[in-house]
Amino acid sequence: MTDSAPIFDNKAHVRGNLDLSGAVWQRPPGPPSEGGDAEIAEVRHTDGATYIAMRNSQRPESVLVFTMSEWDAFLAGVRDGEFNLPEDQAR
């Protein structure tokens, strides 16, 4: 068993309580892709914070929620290629 960092969940009060009914979902321009498109929306919570919600257009019931700092870190990782497939697995 390895030691791991403690998990700090600063969104426990948001999970399941974020009202997405008025969310304005943004998607990439152009025709929809075969596997669905990533859609994002800024959503204000009753705690006064704004969160970024992200979903797949073909599975709108499954939503990831990011704080603004998490979203910034995610975008930095995307820009740095952190989530790219290894070359031997790329299409």
PyMOL Python script that loads the backbone (N, CA, C, O; Angstrom):
from pymol import cmd

cmd.read_pdbstr("""\
ATOM      1  N   MET A   1       0.846  -1.174   0.000  1.00  0.00           N
ATOM      2  CA  MET A   1       0.000   0.000   0.000  1.00  0.00           C
ATOM      3  C   MET A   1       0.893   1.239   0.000  1.00  0.00           C
ATOM      4  O   MET A   1       1.857   1.320   0.761  1.00  0.00           O
ATOM      5  N   THR A   2       0.563   2.193  -0.855  1.00  0.00           N
ATOM      6  CA  THR A   2       1.358   3.413  -0.926  1.00  0.00           C
ATOM      7  C   THR A   2       0.628   4.553  -0.240  1.00  0.00           C
ATOM      8  O   THR A   2      -0.600   4.589  -0.166  1.00  0.00           O
ATOM      9  N   ASP A   3       1.424   5.477   0.254  1.00  0.00           N
ATOM     10  CA  ASP A   3       0.842   6.667   0.855  1.00  0.00           C
ATOM     11  C   ASP A   3       0.340   7.577  -0.251  1.00  0.00           C
ATOM     12  O   ASP A   3       0.955   7.664  -1.314  1.00  0.00           O
ATOM     13  N   SER A   4      -0.746   8.240  -0.013  1.00  0.00           N
ATOM     14  CA  SER A   4      -1.257   9.193  -0.990  1.00  0.00           C
ATOM     15  C   SER A   4      -1.605  10.492  -0.277  1.00  0.00           C
ATOM     16  O   SER A   4      -1.761  10.531   0.944  1.00  0.00           O
ATOM     17  N   ALA A   5      -1.721  11.535  -1.056  1.00  0.00           N
ATOM     18  CA  ALA A   5      -2.068  12.837  -0.501  1.00  0.00           C
ATOM     19  C   ALA A   5      -3.513  12.807  -0.009  1.00  0.00           C
ATOM     20  O   ALA A   5      -4.343  12.100  -0.580  1.00  0.00           O
ATOM     21  N   PRO A   6      -3.816  13.548   1.019  1.00  0.00           N
ATOM     22  CA  PRO A   6      -5.203  13.603   1.481  1.00  0.00           C
ATOM     23  C   PRO A   6      -6.092  14.244   0.411  1.00  0.00           C
ATOM     24  O   PRO A   6      -5.643  15.112  -0.337  1.00  0.00           O
ATOM     25  N   ILE A   7      -7.323  13.823   0.347  1.00  0.00           N
ATOM     26  CA  ILE A   7      -8.265  14.360  -0.627  1.00  0.00           C
ATOM     27  C   ILE A   7      -9.048  15.486   0.029  1.00  0.00           C
ATOM     28  O   ILE A   7      -9.648  15.313   1.090  1.00  0.00           O
ATOM     29  N   PHE A   8      -9.031  16.632  -0.618  1.00  0.00           N
ATOM     30  CA  PHE A   8      -9.794  17.785  -0.132  1.00  0.00           C
ATOM     31  C   PHE A   8     -10.906  18.046  -1.126  1.00  0.00           C
ATOM     32  O   PHE A   8     -10.642  18.413  -2.271  1.00  0.00           O
ATOM     33  N   ASP A   9     -12.129  17.864  -0.711  1.00  0.00           N
ATOM     34  CA  ASP A   9     -13.283  18.041  -1.593  1.00  0.00           C
ATOM     35  C   ASP A   9     -13.973  19.350  -1.232  1.00  0.00           C
ATOM     36  O   ASP A   9     -14.782  19.408  -0.306  1.00  0.00           O
ATOM     37  N   ASN A  10     -13.639  20.398  -1.979  1.00  0.00           N
ATOM     38  CA  ASN A  10     -14.242  21.696  -1.686  1.00  0.00           C
ATOM     39  C   ASN A  10     -15.541  21.915  -2.461  1.00  0.00           C
ATOM     40  O   ASN A  10     -16.059  23.031  -2.503  1.00  0.00           O
ATOM     41  N   LYS A  11     -16.062  20.860  -3.070  1.00  0.00           N
ATOM     42  CA  LYS A  11     -17.322  20.983  -3.801  1.00  0.00           C
ATOM     43  C   LYS A  11     -18.400  20.043  -3.271  1.00  0.00           C
ATOM     44  O   LYS A  11     -19.424  19.850  -3.926  1.00  0.00           O
ATOM     45  N   ALA A  12     -18.186  19.462  -2.106  1.00  0.00           N
ATOM     46  CA  ALA A  12     -19.152  18.512  -1.568  1.00  0.00           C
ATOM     47  C   ALA A  12     -20.539  19.159  -1.434  1.00  0.00           C
ATOM     48  O   ALA A  12     -21.554  18.500  -1.656  1.00  0.00           O
ATOM     49  N   HIS A  13     -20.579  20.428  -1.075  1.00  0.00           N
ATOM     50  CA  HIS A  13     -21.863  21.119  -0.918  1.00  0.00           C
ATOM     51  C   HIS A  13     -22.513  21.438  -2.253  1.00  0.00           C
ATOM     52  O   HIS A  13     -23.698  21.769  -2.295  1.00  0.00           O
ATOM     53  N   VAL A  14     -21.764  21.344  -3.342  1.00  0.00           N
ATOM     54  CA  VAL A  14     -22.281  21.656  -4.683  1.00  0.00           C
ATOM     55  C   VAL A  14     -22.799  20.400  -5.367  1.00  0.00           C
ATOM     56  O   VAL A  14     -23.810  20.439  -6.068  1.00  0.00           O
ATOM     57  N   ARG A  15     -22.109  19.293  -5.164  1.00  0.00           N
ATOM     58  CA  ARG A  15     -22.439  18.048  -5.847  1.00  0.00           C
ATOM     59  C   ARG A  15     -23.905  17.691  -5.646  1.00  0.00           C
ATOM     60  O   ARG A  15     -24.364  17.542  -4.514  1.00  0.00           O
ATOM     61  N   GLY A  16     -24.627  17.555  -6.730  1.00  0.00           N
ATOM     62  CA  GLY A  16     -26.044  17.217  -6.679  1.00  0.00           C
ATOM     63  C   GLY A  16     -26.946  18.392  -6.365  1.00  0.00           C
ATOM     64  O   GLY A  16     -28.168  18.246  -6.371  1.00  0.00           O
ATOM     65  N   ASN A  17     -26.374  19.555  -6.092  1.00  0.00           N
ATOM     66  CA  ASN A  17     -27.176  20.727  -5.739  1.00  0.00           C
ATOM     67  C   ASN A  17     -26.984  21.897  -6.693  1.00  0.00           C
ATOM     68  O   ASN A  17     -27.412  23.011  -6.392  1.00  0.00           O
ATOM     69  N   LEU A  18     -26.356  21.667  -7.822  1.00  0.00           N
ATOM     70  CA  LEU A  18     -26.115  22.734  -8.781  1.00  0.00           C
ATOM     71  C   LEU A  18     -27.272  22.750  -9.775  1.00  0.00           C
ATOM     72  O   LEU A  18     -27.515  21.761 -10.466  1.00  0.00           O
ATOM     73  N   ASP A  19     -27.980  23.865  -9.846  1.00  0.00           N
ATOM     74  CA  ASP A  19     -29.139  23.973 -10.721  1.00  0.00           C
ATOM     75  C   ASP A  19     -28.677  24.241 -12.149  1.00  0.00           C
ATOM     76  O   ASP A  19     -28.214  25.338 -12.461  1.00  0.00           O
ATOM     77  N   LEU A  20     -28.801  23.247 -13.006  1.00  0.00           N
ATOM     78  CA  LEU A  20     -28.379  23.358 -14.401  1.00  0.00           C
ATOM     79  C   LEU A  20     -29.537  23.692 -15.334  1.00  0.00           C
ATOM     80  O   LEU A  20     -29.349  23.789 -16.547  1.00  0.00           O
ATOM     81  N   SER A  21     -30.738  23.870 -14.774  1.00  0.00           N
ATOM     82  CA  SER A  21     -31.912  24.086 -15.625  1.00  0.00           C
ATOM     83  C   SER A  21     -31.816  25.355 -16.461  1.00  0.00           C
ATOM     84  O   SER A  21     -32.378  25.405 -17.556  1.00  0.00           O
ATOM     85  N   GLY A  22     -31.129  26.366 -15.985  1.00  0.00           N
ATOM     86  CA  GLY A  22     -30.991  27.607 -16.752  1.00  0.00           C
ATOM     87  C   GLY A  22     -29.638  27.754 -17.424  1.00  0.00           C
ATOM     88  O   GLY A  22     -29.316  28.822 -17.944  1.00  0.00           O
ATOM     89  N   ALA A  23     -28.836  26.681 -17.417  1.00  0.00           N
ATOM     90  CA  ALA A  23     -27.491  26.749 -17.991  1.00  0.00           C
ATOM     91  C   ALA A  23     -27.556  27.006 -19.489  1.00  0.00           C
ATOM     92  O   ALA A  23     -28.390  26.439 -20.196  1.00  0.00           O
ATOM     93  N   VAL A  24     -26.668  27.867 -19.959  1.00  0.00           N
ATOM     94  CA  VAL A  24     -26.533  28.126 -21.385  1.00  0.00           C
ATOM     95  C   VAL A  24     -25.299  27.365 -21.849  1.00  0.00           C
ATOM     96  O   VAL A  24     -24.168  27.797 -21.625  1.00  0.00           O
ATOM     97  N   TRP A  25     -25.527  26.239 -22.492  1.00  0.00           N
ATOM     98  CA  TRP A  25     -24.438  25.345 -22.898  1.00  0.00           C
ATOM     99  C   TRP A  25     -23.809  25.840 -24.186  1.00  0.00           C
ATOM    100  O   TRP A  25     -24.501  26.154 -25.154  1.00  0.00           O
ATOM    101  N   GLN A  26     -22.489  25.904 -24.181  1.00  0.00           N
ATOM    102  CA  GLN A  26     -21.728  26.302 -25.365  1.00  0.00           C
ATOM    103  C   GLN A  26     -21.052  25.058 -25.933  1.00  0.00           C
ATOM    104  O   GLN A  26     -20.561  24.210 -25.188  1.00  0.00           O
ATOM    105  N   ARG A  27     -21.032  24.962 -27.261  1.00  0.00           N
ATOM    106  CA  ARG A  27     -20.386  23.833 -27.918  1.00  0.00           C
ATOM    107  C   ARG A  27     -19.544  24.363 -29.064  1.00  0.00           C
ATOM    108  O   ARG A  27     -19.698  25.515 -29.471  1.00  0.00           O
ATOM    109  N   PRO A  28     -18.658  23.530 -29.584  1.00  0.00           N
ATOM    110  CA  PRO A  28     -17.819  23.988 -30.693  1.00  0.00           C
ATOM    111  C   PRO A  28     -18.666  24.303 -31.921  1.00  0.00           C
ATOM    112  O   PRO A  28     -19.733  23.718 -32.110  1.00  0.00           O
ATOM    113  N   PRO A  29     -18.194  25.225 -32.754  1.00  0.00           N
ATOM    114  CA  PRO A  29     -18.928  25.523 -33.984  1.00  0.00           C
ATOM    115  C   PRO A  29     -18.855  24.344 -34.960  1.00  0.00           C
ATOM    116  O   PRO A  29     -17.982  23.483 -34.853  1.00  0.00           O
ATOM    117  N   GLY A  30     -19.770  24.328 -35.891  1.00  0.00           N
ATOM    118  CA  GLY A  30     -19.773  23.279 -36.906  1.00  0.00           C
ATOM    119  C   GLY A  30     -20.761  22.183 -36.588  1.00  0.00           C
ATOM    120  O   GLY A  30     -21.460  22.230 -35.577  1.00  0.00           O
ATOM    121  N   PRO A  31     -20.812  21.190 -37.468  1.00  0.00           N
ATOM    122  CA  PRO A  31     -21.759  20.088 -37.254  1.00  0.00           C
ATOM    123  C   PRO A  31     -21.349  19.237 -36.056  1.00  0.00           C
ATOM    124  O   PRO A  31     -20.167  19.156 -35.721  1.00  0.00           O
ATOM    125  N   PRO A  32     -22.322  18.606 -35.415  1.00  0.00           N
ATOM    126  CA  PRO A  32     -22.015  17.739 -34.268  1.00  0.00           C
ATOM    127  C   PRO A  32     -21.089  16.593 -34.678  1.00  0.00           C
ATOM    128  O   PRO A  32     -21.174  16.083 -35.796  1.00  0.00           O
ATOM    129  N   SER A  33     -20.217  16.200 -33.774  1.00  0.00           N
ATOM    130  CA  SER A  33     -19.330  15.077 -34.059  1.00  0.00           C
ATOM    131  C   SER A  33     -20.043  13.769 -33.738  1.00  0.00           C
ATOM    132  O   SER A  33     -21.038  13.750 -33.013  1.00  0.00           O
ATOM    133  N   GLU A  34     -19.522  12.684 -34.285  1.00  0.00           N
ATOM    134  CA  GLU A  34     -20.136  11.371 -34.123  1.00  0.00           C
ATOM    135  C   GLU A  34     -20.237  10.923 -32.666  1.00  0.00           C
ATOM    136  O   GLU A  34     -21.248  10.354 -32.255  1.00  0.00           O
ATOM    137  N   GLY A  35     -19.189  11.181 -31.891  1.00  0.00           N
ATOM    138  CA  GLY A  35     -19.169  10.741 -30.501  1.00  0.00           C
ATOM    139  C   GLY A  35     -19.727  11.753 -29.520  1.00  0.00           C
ATOM    140  O   GLY A  35     -19.689  11.529 -28.310  1.00  0.00           O
ATOM    141  N   GLY A  36     -20.240  12.850 -30.020  1.00  0.00           N
ATOM    142  CA  GLY A  36     -20.747  13.915 -29.161  1.00  0.00           C
ATOM    143  C   GLY A  36     -19.699  14.986 -28.953  1.00  0.00           C
ATOM    144  O   GLY A  36     -18.507  14.744 -29.141  1.00  0.00           O
ATOM    145  N   ASP A  37     -20.129  16.133 -28.576  1.00  0.00           N
ATOM    146  CA  ASP A  37     -19.244  17.277 -28.364  1.00  0.00           C
ATOM    147  C   ASP A  37     -19.199  17.640 -26.890  1.00  0.00           C
ATOM    148  O   ASP A  37     -20.168  17.450 -26.155  1.00  0.00           O
ATOM    149  N   ALA A  38     -18.057  18.166 -26.475  1.00  0.00           N
ATOM    150  CA  ALA A  38     -17.948  18.701 -25.121  1.00  0.00           C
ATOM    151  C   ALA A  38     -18.691  20.027 -25.098  1.00  0.00           C
ATOM    152  O   ALA A  38     -18.478  20.887 -25.953  1.00  0.00           O
ATOM    153  N   GLU A  39     -19.551  20.181 -24.125  1.00  0.00           N
ATOM    154  CA  GLU A  39     -20.301  21.424 -23.939  1.00  0.00           C
ATOM    155  C   GLU A  39     -19.954  21.962 -22.556  1.00  0.00           C
ATOM    156  O   GLU A  39     -19.788  21.201 -21.602  1.00  0.00           O
ATOM    157  N   ILE A  40     -19.848  23.286 -22.463  1.00  0.00           N
ATOM    158  CA  ILE A  40     -19.559  23.897 -21.167  1.00  0.00           C
ATOM    159  C   ILE A  40     -20.564  24.994 -20.879  1.00  0.00           C
ATOM    160  O   ILE A  40     -21.153  25.579 -21.788  1.00  0.00           O
ATOM    161  N   ALA A  41     -20.745  25.259 -19.602  1.00  0.00           N
ATOM    162  CA  ALA A  41     -21.629  26.334 -19.162  1.00  0.00           C
ATOM    163  C   ALA A  41     -21.093  26.895 -17.853  1.00  0.00           C
ATOM    164  O   ALA A  41     -20.597  26.152 -17.007  1.00  0.00           O
ATOM    165  N   GLU A  42     -21.196  28.200 -17.693  1.00  0.00           N
ATOM    166  CA  GLU A  42     -20.905  28.832 -16.402  1.00  0.00           C
ATOM    167  C   GLU A  42     -22.193  28.815 -15.605  1.00  0.00           C
ATOM    168  O   GLU A  42     -23.242  29.244 -16.086  1.00  0.00           O
ATOM    169  N   VAL A  43     -22.106  28.312 -14.375  1.00  0.00           N
ATOM    170  CA  VAL A  43     -23.300  28.163 -13.543  1.00  0.00           C
ATOM    171  C   VAL A  43     -23.051  28.803 -12.192  1.00  0.00           C
ATOM    172  O   VAL A  43     -22.077  28.483 -11.511  1.00  0.00           O
ATOM    173  N   ARG A  44     -23.922  29.693 -11.816  1.00  0.00           N
ATOM    174  CA  ARG A  44     -23.835  30.364 -10.517  1.00  0.00           C
ATOM    175  C   ARG A  44     -24.534  29.499  -9.472  1.00  0.00           C
ATOM    176  O   ARG A  44     -25.631  28.995  -9.713  1.00  0.00           O
ATOM    177  N   HIS A  45     -23.912  29.331  -8.331  1.00  0.00           N
ATOM    178  CA  HIS A  45     -24.477  28.528  -7.243  1.00  0.00           C
ATOM    179  C   HIS A  45     -24.985  29.458  -6.152  1.00  0.00           C
ATOM    180  O   HIS A  45     -24.611  30.630  -6.101  1.00  0.00           O
ATOM    181  N   THR A  46     -25.823  28.939  -5.295  1.00  0.00           N
ATOM    182  CA  THR A  46     -26.348  29.752  -4.193  1.00  0.00           C
ATOM    183  C   THR A  46     -25.265  30.161  -3.209  1.00  0.00           C
ATOM    184  O   THR A  46     -25.480  31.066  -2.403  1.00  0.00           O
ATOM    185  N   ASP A  47     -24.088  29.505  -3.256  1.00  0.00           N
ATOM    186  CA  ASP A  47     -22.993  29.900  -2.372  1.00  0.00           C
ATOM    187  C   ASP A  47     -22.272  31.152  -2.883  1.00  0.00           C
ATOM    188  O   ASP A  47     -21.327  31.635  -2.259  1.00  0.00           O
ATOM    189  N   GLY A  48     -22.735  31.671  -4.032  1.00  0.00           N
ATOM    190  CA  GLY A  48     -22.160  32.884  -4.599  1.00  0.00           C
ATOM    191  C   GLY A  48     -21.036  32.641  -5.586  1.00  0.00           C
ATOM    192  O   GLY A  48     -20.607  33.568  -6.272  1.00  0.00           O
ATOM    193  N   ALA A  49     -20.554  31.416  -5.670  1.00  0.00           N
ATOM    194  CA  ALA A  49     -19.456  31.099  -6.594  1.00  0.00           C
ATOM    195  C   ALA A  49     -20.007  30.693  -7.957  1.00  0.00           C
ATOM    196  O   ALA A  49     -21.124  30.190  -8.073  1.00  0.00           O
ATOM    197  N   THR A  50     -19.200  30.923  -8.971  1.00  0.00           N
ATOM    198  CA  THR A  50     -19.527  30.461 -10.314  1.00  0.00           C
ATOM    199  C   THR A  50     -18.687  29.231 -10.601  1.00  0.00           C
ATOM    200  O   THR A  50     -17.479  29.225 -10.363  1.00  0.00           O
ATOM    201  N   TYR A  51     -19.323  28.199 -11.107  1.00  0.00           N
ATOM    202  CA  TYR A  51     -18.667  26.948 -11.445  1.00  0.00           C
ATOM    203  C   TYR A  51     -18.755  26.732 -12.950  1.00  0.00           C
ATOM    204  O   TYR A  51     -19.632  27.278 -13.619  1.00  0.00           O
ATOM    205  N   ILE A  52     -17.837  25.932 -13.470  1.00  0.00           N
ATOM    206  CA  ILE A  52     -17.883  25.532 -14.868  1.00  0.00           C
ATOM    207  C   ILE A  52     -18.399  24.103 -14.909  1.00  0.00           C
ATOM    208  O   ILE A  52     -17.828  23.208 -14.287  1.00  0.00           O
ATOM    209  N   ALA A  53     -19.480  23.899 -15.645  1.00  0.00           N
ATOM    210  CA  ALA A  53     -20.031  22.564 -15.841  1.00  0.00           C
ATOM    211  C   ALA A  53     -19.649  22.105 -17.242  1.00  0.00           C
ATOM    212  O   ALA A  53     -19.687  22.893 -18.187  1.00  0.00           O
ATOM    213  N   MET A  54     -19.282  20.833 -17.380  1.00  0.00           N
ATOM    214  CA  MET A  54     -18.901  20.285 -18.677  1.00  0.00           C
ATOM    215  C   MET A  54     -19.603  18.950 -18.854  1.00  0.00           C
ATOM    216  O   MET A  54     -19.686  18.147 -17.925  1.00  0.00           O
ATOM    217  N   ARG A  55     -20.109  18.725 -20.067  1.00  0.00           N
ATOM    218  CA  ARG A  55     -20.806  17.472 -20.360  1.00  0.00           C
ATOM    219  C   ARG A  55     -20.573  17.069 -21.812  1.00  0.00           C
ATOM    220  O   ARG A  55     -20.099  17.869 -22.618  1.00  0.00           O
ATOM    221  N   ASN A  56     -20.906  15.834 -22.135  1.00  0.00           N
ATOM    222  CA  ASN A  56     -20.896  15.360 -23.501  1.00  0.00           C
ATOM    223  C   ASN A  56     -22.310  15.564 -24.032  1.00  0.00           C
ATOM    224  O   ASN A  56     -23.280  15.212 -23.361  1.00  0.00           O
ATOM    225  N   SER A  57     -22.434  16.130 -25.235  1.00  0.00           N
ATOM    226  CA  SER A  57     -23.757  16.428 -25.782  1.00  0.00           C
ATOM    227  C   SER A  57     -24.622  15.187 -25.944  1.00  0.00           C
ATOM    228  O   SER A  57     -25.849  15.292 -25.944  1.00  0.00           O
ATOM    229  N   GLN A  58     -24.011  14.019 -26.081  1.00  0.00           N
ATOM    230  CA  GLN A  58     -24.788  12.788 -26.214  1.00  0.00           C
ATOM    231  C   GLN A  58     -25.120  12.149 -24.870  1.00  0.00           C
ATOM    232  O   GLN A  58     -25.913  11.210 -24.809  1.00  0.00           O
ATOM    233  N   ARG A  59     -24.518  12.654 -23.793  1.00  0.00           N
ATOM    234  CA  ARG A  59     -24.813  12.148 -22.446  1.00  0.00           C
ATOM    235  C   ARG A  59     -24.991  13.328 -21.494  1.00  0.00           C
ATOM    236  O   ARG A  59     -24.223  13.476 -20.543  1.00  0.00           O
ATOM    237  N   PRO A  60     -25.998  14.169 -21.741  1.00  0.00           N
ATOM    238  CA  PRO A  60     -26.155  15.398 -20.958  1.00  0.00           C
ATOM    239  C   PRO A  60     -26.427  15.187 -19.475  1.00  0.00           C
ATOM    240  O   PRO A  60     -26.319  16.130 -18.690  1.00  0.00           O
ATOM    241  N   GLU A  61     -26.777  13.974 -19.080  1.00  0.00           N
ATOM    242  CA  GLU A  61     -27.039  13.711 -17.659  1.00  0.00           C
ATOM    243  C   GLU A  61     -25.757  13.562 -16.852  1.00  0.00           C
ATOM    244  O   GLU A  61     -25.788  13.647 -15.624  1.00  0.00           O
ATOM    245  N   SER A  62     -24.634  13.342 -17.520  1.00  0.00           N
ATOM    246  CA  SER A  62     -23.337  13.184 -16.841  1.00  0.00           C
ATOM    247  C   SER A  62     -22.560  14.485 -16.939  1.00  0.00           C
ATOM    248  O   SER A  62     -22.098  14.863 -18.015  1.00  0.00           O
ATOM    249  N   VAL A  63     -22.421  15.155 -15.828  1.00  0.00           N
ATOM    250  CA  VAL A  63     -21.813  16.485 -15.816  1.00  0.00           C
ATOM    251  C   VAL A  63     -20.620  16.514 -14.860  1.00  0.00           C
ATOM    252  O   VAL A  63     -20.705  16.044 -13.725  1.00  0.00           O
ATOM    253  N   LEU A  64     -19.519  17.068 -15.335  1.00  0.00           N
ATOM    254  CA  LEU A  64     -18.365  17.345 -14.477  1.00  0.00           C
ATOM    255  C   LEU A  64     -18.463  18.788 -14.024  1.00  0.00           C
ATOM    256  O   LEU A  64     -18.879  19.652 -14.797  1.00  0.00           O
ATOM    257  N   VAL A  65     -18.086  19.064 -12.783  1.00  0.00           N
ATOM    258  CA  VAL A  65     -18.148  20.424 -12.250  1.00  0.00           C
ATOM    259  C   VAL A  65     -16.762  20.841 -11.786  1.00  0.00           C
ATOM    260  O   VAL A  65     -16.094  20.121 -11.043  1.00  0.00           O
ATOM    261  N   PHE A  66     -16.344  22.019 -12.237  1.00  0.00           N
ATOM    262  CA  PHE A  66     -15.032  22.557 -11.906  1.00  0.00           C
ATOM    263  C   PHE A  66     -15.187  23.886 -11.172  1.00  0.00           C
ATOM    264  O   PHE A  66     -16.065  24.684 -11.501  1.00  0.00           O
ATOM    265  N   THR A  67     -14.332  24.121 -10.174  1.00  0.00           N
ATOM    266  CA  THR A  67     -14.219  25.477  -9.643  1.00  0.00           C
ATOM    267  C   THR A  67     -13.463  26.276 -10.706  1.00  0.00           C
ATOM    268  O   THR A  67     -12.915  25.693 -11.641  1.00  0.00           O
ATOM    269  N   MET A  68     -13.430  27.575 -10.573  1.00  0.00           N
ATOM    270  CA  MET A  68     -12.724  28.389 -11.564  1.00  0.00           C
ATOM    271  C   MET A  68     -11.225  28.064 -11.573  1.00  0.00           C
ATOM    272  O   MET A  68     -10.615  28.031 -12.642  1.00  0.00           O
ATOM    273  N   SER A  69     -10.632  27.828 -10.422  1.00  0.00           N
ATOM    274  CA  SER A  69      -9.202  27.498 -10.397  1.00  0.00           C
ATOM    275  C   SER A  69      -8.947  26.114 -10.986  1.00  0.00           C
ATOM    276  O   SER A  69      -7.934  25.909 -11.654  1.00  0.00           O
ATOM    277  N   GLU A  70      -9.846  25.165 -10.751  1.00  0.00           N
ATOM    278  CA  GLU A  70      -9.709  23.845 -11.376  1.00  0.00           C
ATOM    279  C   GLU A  70      -9.824  23.948 -12.893  1.00  0.00           C
ATOM    280  O   GLU A  70      -9.086  23.290 -13.626  1.00  0.00           O
ATOM    281  N   TRP A  71     -10.756  24.780 -13.358  1.00  0.00           N
ATOM    282  CA  TRP A  71     -10.945  24.969 -14.800  1.00  0.00           C
ATOM    283  C   TRP A  71      -9.683  25.568 -15.430  1.00  0.00           C
ATOM    284  O   TRP A  71      -9.240  25.124 -16.490  1.00  0.00           O
ATOM    285  N   ASP A  72      -9.114  26.570 -14.775  1.00  0.00           N
ATOM    286  CA  ASP A  72      -7.871  27.175 -15.277  1.00  0.00           C
ATOM    287  C   ASP A  72      -6.758  26.124 -15.363  1.00  0.00           C
ATOM    288  O   ASP A  72      -6.012  26.092 -16.341  1.00  0.00           O
ATOM    289  N   ALA A  73      -6.644  25.270 -14.347  1.00  0.00           N
ATOM    290  CA  ALA A  73      -5.622  24.229 -14.346  1.00  0.00           C
ATOM    291  C   ALA A  73      -5.900  23.195 -15.442  1.00  0.00           C
ATOM    292  O   ALA A  73      -4.973  22.722 -16.099  1.00  0.00           O
ATOM    293  N   PHE A  74      -7.158  22.850 -15.635  1.00  0.00           N
ATOM    294  CA  PHE A  74      -7.530  21.908 -16.695  1.00  0.00           C
ATOM    295  C   PHE A  74      -7.151  22.467 -18.063  1.00  0.00           C
ATOM    296  O   PHE A  74      -6.553  21.765 -18.878  1.00  0.00           O
ATOM    297  N   LEU A  75      -7.496  23.726 -18.315  1.00  0.00           N
ATOM    298  CA  LEU A  75      -7.158  24.346 -19.602  1.00  0.00           C
ATOM    299  C   LEU A  75      -5.648  24.422 -19.812  1.00  0.00           C
ATOM    300  O   LEU A  75      -5.169  24.217 -20.927  1.00  0.00           O
ATOM    301  N   ALA A  76      -4.902  24.712 -18.759  1.00  0.00           N
ATOM    302  CA  ALA A  76      -3.443  24.737 -18.873  1.00  0.00           C
ATOM    303  C   ALA A  76      -2.916  23.351 -19.249  1.00  0.00           C
ATOM    304  O   ALA A  76      -2.005  23.236 -20.068  1.00  0.00           O
ATOM    305  N   GLY A  77      -3.479  22.313 -18.662  1.00  0.00           N
ATOM    306  CA  GLY A  77      -3.090  20.950 -19.003  1.00  0.00           C
ATOM    307  C   GLY A  77      -3.402  20.598 -20.446  1.00  0.00           C
ATOM    308  O   GLY A  77      -2.613  19.929 -21.114  1.00  0.00           O
ATOM    309  N   VAL A  78      -4.564  21.053 -20.928  1.00  0.00           N
ATOM    310  CA  VAL A  78      -4.931  20.823 -22.330  1.00  0.00           C
ATOM    311  C   VAL A  78      -3.921  21.510 -23.238  1.00  0.00           C
ATOM    312  O   VAL A  78      -3.429  20.910 -24.193  1.00  0.00           O
ATOM    313  N   ARG A  79      -3.616  22.756 -22.943  1.00  0.00           N
ATOM    314  CA  ARG A  79      -2.666  23.514 -23.769  1.00  0.00           C
ATOM    315  C   ARG A  79      -1.275  22.880 -23.768  1.00  0.00           C
ATOM    316  O   ARG A  79      -0.567  22.934 -24.773  1.00  0.00           O
ATOM    317  N   ASP A  80      -0.889  22.290 -22.657  1.00  0.00           N
ATOM    318  CA  ASP A  80       0.431  21.667 -22.533  1.00  0.00           C
ATOM    319  C   ASP A  80       0.462  20.245 -23.082  1.00  0.00           C
ATOM    320  O   ASP A  80       1.517  19.612 -23.079  1.00  0.00           O
ATOM    321  N   GLY A  81      -0.673  19.729 -23.553  1.00  0.00           N
ATOM    322  CA  GLY A  81      -0.714  18.376 -24.105  1.00  0.00           C
ATOM    323  C   GLY A  81      -0.773  17.286 -23.062  1.00  0.00           C
ATOM    324  O   GLY A  81      -0.509  16.122 -23.364  1.00  0.00           O
ATOM    325  N   GLU A  82      -1.117  17.644 -21.838  1.00  0.00           N
ATOM    326  CA  GLU A  82      -1.132  16.682 -20.740  1.00  0.00           C
ATOM    327  C   GLU A  82      -2.100  15.520 -20.982  1.00  0.00           C
ATOM    328  O   GLU A  82      -1.893  14.428 -20.454  1.00  0.00           O
ATOM    329  N   PHE A  83      -3.138  15.739 -21.762  1.00  0.00           N
ATOM    330  CA  PHE A  83      -4.164  14.718 -21.967  1.00  0.00           C
ATOM    331  C   PHE A  83      -4.085  14.071 -23.342  1.00  0.00           C
ATOM    332  O   PHE A  83      -4.960  13.284 -23.703  1.00  0.00           O
ATOM    333  N   ASN A  84      -3.053  14.389 -24.114  1.00  0.00           N
ATOM    334  CA  ASN A  84      -2.888  13.793 -25.434  1.00  0.00           C
ATOM    335  C   ASN A  84      -2.579  12.300 -25.310  1.00  0.00           C
ATOM    336  O   ASN A  84      -1.911  11.864 -24.373  1.00  0.00           O
ATOM    337  N   LEU A  85      -3.078  11.532 -26.272  1.00  0.00           N
ATOM    338  CA  LEU A  85      -2.729  10.129 -26.326  1.00  0.00           C
ATOM    339  C   LEU A  85      -1.286   9.969 -26.769  1.00  0.00           C
ATOM    340  O   LEU A  85      -0.776  10.800 -27.521  1.00  0.00           O
ATOM    341  N   PRO A  86      -0.625   8.927 -26.319  1.00  0.00           N
ATOM    342  CA  PRO A  86       0.721   8.655 -26.845  1.00  0.00           C
ATOM    343  C   PRO A  86       0.630   8.486 -28.362  1.00  0.00           C
ATOM    344  O   PRO A  86      -0.402   8.054 -28.876  1.00  0.00           O
ATOM    345  N   GLU A  87       1.689   8.817 -29.071  1.00  0.00           N
ATOM    346  CA  GLU A  87       1.669   8.781 -30.529  1.00  0.00           C
ATOM    347  C   GLU A  87       1.241   7.442 -31.088  1.00  0.00           C
ATOM    348  O   GLU A  87       0.575   7.400 -32.123  1.00  0.00           O
ATOM    349  N   ASP A  88       1.603   6.340 -30.437  1.00  0.00           N
ATOM    350  CA  ASP A  88       1.242   5.028 -30.957  1.00  0.00           C
ATOM    351  C   ASP A  88      -0.251   4.701 -30.767  1.00  0.00           C
ATOM    352  O   ASP A  88      -0.746   3.717 -31.317  1.00  0.00           O
ATOM    353  N   GLN A  89      -0.971   5.541 -29.980  1.00  0.00           N
ATOM    354  CA  GLN A  89      -2.408   5.330 -29.784  1.00  0.00           C
ATOM    355  C   GLN A  89      -3.251   6.390 -30.487  1.00  0.00           C
ATOM    356  O   GLN A  89      -4.474   6.267 -30.552  1.00  0.00           O
ATOM    357  N   ALA A  90      -2.608   7.424 -31.008  1.00  0.00           N
ATOM    358  CA  ALA A  90      -3.357   8.502 -31.673  1.00  0.00           C
ATOM    359  C   ALA A  90      -3.932   7.986 -32.984  1.00  0.00           C
ATOM    360  O   ALA A  90      -3.364   7.108 -33.634  1.00  0.00           O
ATOM    361  N   ARG A  91      -5.061   8.550 -33.348  1.00  0.00           N
ATOM    362  CA  ARG A  91      -5.703   8.142 -34.606  1.00  0.00           C
ATOM    363  C   ARG A  91      -5.049   8.744 -35.800  1.00  0.00           C
ATOM    364  O   ARG A  91      -5.475   8.495 -36.928  1.00  0.00           O
TER     365      ARG A  91
END
""", "prot")
cmd.dss("prot")
cmd.show_as("cartoon", "prot")
cmd.util.cbc("prot")
cmd.orient("prot")
